[in-house]
Amino acid sequence: MLRIAILDLYEGQPNQGMRCLREIINQWGEYHGIDLSWDEFDVRQRNAVPDLSYDIFISSGGPGSPLESIGSEWEEAYFGWLNSVLDWNNNPLNEQKKHVFFICHSFQLACRHFGIGSVTKRKSTAFGVFPVHVLLEGQQEPVFRGLKDPFYVVDSRDWQVIDPDFDQLQQMGAQVLCIEKYRPHVPYAQAVMGLRFNPWMIGTQFHPEADAVGMRMYLQQPDKKQNVIDNHGQEKWESMIEGLSSPDKIMWTYNHILPNFLTIAAHKHILQPI
């Protein structure tokens, strides 16, 4: 049986991310006929992290600042887990490597942990459906196979990773895969939107798990719709609904990134003899 751990960083706040992750895992398993199980770990409220009996790890997005947790018990537990996975993968005696996917808040924590970029507060909230530009390294990334340039993502964050340290990236063997949309009219650095940290760890600053149906239902709730209009304008709300309705935007990303990651991460397990 393939065992998957979901590290929940939502701190108990209502969200669509965990539902989407469960559905992607279940749909992927059914499609490939894979016998799998998954467990969830409440990292921020219970300091809960998985052990190394799991084959694949997905670490979720979450609310708040990725800097305020420095020195907290849950972050120490989280980075302890991350370091244990690194140690496992770096041990040549362990042929079965542990694959990890970091999403949004987790991505920012990982970038800070590895020291590969500046984690800063954005001037304004990034919220909506946006294009993301694929770099050369991203075009060669198997997890991005089938994506277009640009491809479209759901973005929801007040923080960002910018100014990657290319010396540190090179030392780690890490690669920037994609970057924020071009904004020539404003004097701000483009955020790093996707990174390959090492052969077994990858992450995105956007939400590849976001599905169009759930997001559309969420945005059409009267209070949520009014909140978007009050904070971002009617045009922003309408553009988000349009972006969610187009099959070659959000659902294209939903159907490629995490399913590709799971297939690659599970490949050796799938081929293992019974």
Salt bridges, closest charged atoms under 4 A:
GLU11 OE1 - ARG44 NH2 3.18
GLU23 OE1 - ARG19 NH1 3.16
ASP39 OD2 - ARG3 NH2 3.78
GLU40 OE2 - ARG22 NE 2.49
ASP55 OD1 - HIS269 ND1 3.82
GLU75 OE1 - ARG112 NH2 2.49
GLU141 OE2 - ARG196 NH2 2.78
ASP155 OD1 - ARG157 NE 2.78
GLU180 OE2 - ARG122 NH1 2.83
GLU180 OE2 - ARG157 NH2 3.28
GLU180 OE1 - ARG183 NH2 3.68
GLU209 OE2 - HIS207 ND1 2.86
ASP211 OD1 - ARG19 NH2 2.88
ASP223 OD2 - LYS224 NZ 3.14
GLU242 OE1 - LYS249 NZ 3.39
